[in-house]
């Protein structure tokens, strides 16, 4: 899997949320560099698991839609 890349707006938002979390939940201040490091670290560490789950979720939707199409085609079949 290739490295996760964020748009500048996404990175700014995520880093801000990390800094806010540390301040509000842990009563610790975290700098910009450290927050960016944590974002990259966790993206590398668990990003693949989220990616795989997304693929499984998409596969479930496709299978469900395919089953519905099969049912529709079966119902359209002429009886002889």
N, C-alpha and C positions, 0 to 999 in steps of 0.2 A: 504494500500500500504506500502510495506517495505521501509525503509530509503534508499535514493539514495547513492550508494557507487561509488567512482571514483577510477580508477587505480592511482598509484602514479604519472605517467606521465600526466594523465588528470588533476589531482588536481594541479600539478605544473603549467601546462599551464593555467588553469582557474584562479588561484590565480594571476599569472603574468599578465593576461589580465585585471583583476579587478584593480590591482595596477596601470597599465598603463592608464586605463580609468580615474581613480581618478586623476592621475598626469596631463594628457593631457586635459581632458574635464572639470575637476572641480578645477584644479590648487591646489590640495590637495595631501599631501603624506599620504598613508595608510600603516600601518605595515602588516607584514605577518599574524599575529594572527587575526587582524581585517578583512583582506581580506578572510581568511579561514572562519571566522565567517559569513561574508556576503554570501559566497558561500553556506554554509550549510543552512543559514536562507532562502535564496531565493529558494534553492532546496526544502526545506520543505514546503515553502509557496506556490510556483507555480509549483513544480515538478509534482504534480498529474494532473494538467491541461494539461501540455505538454504530459504526459503519456497517458491520455485519448484521446487527439487529435491524437496521434500516433496510438492508437487502432482504432479510427474512420477512419483514413487514410488507415490503413491496411485492414479494413473491406471493404472500398470502392474498393480497388484493388481486393480483393477476389470476391466481388460481380460482378465486371466488368469481371473478368476472367471466373466466373461461367456462366454469361450470354453468353459469347462467346462460351463456351463449349456447352451450350444448343443449340445455333444456329447451331453449327457444327453438333451436333448429329441429330437435326431436319433435316438438309439438307441431311444427310446420310440415312434417313429413306426411305424405299422402298414404292413406291406408289402401291396400289392394285387396 
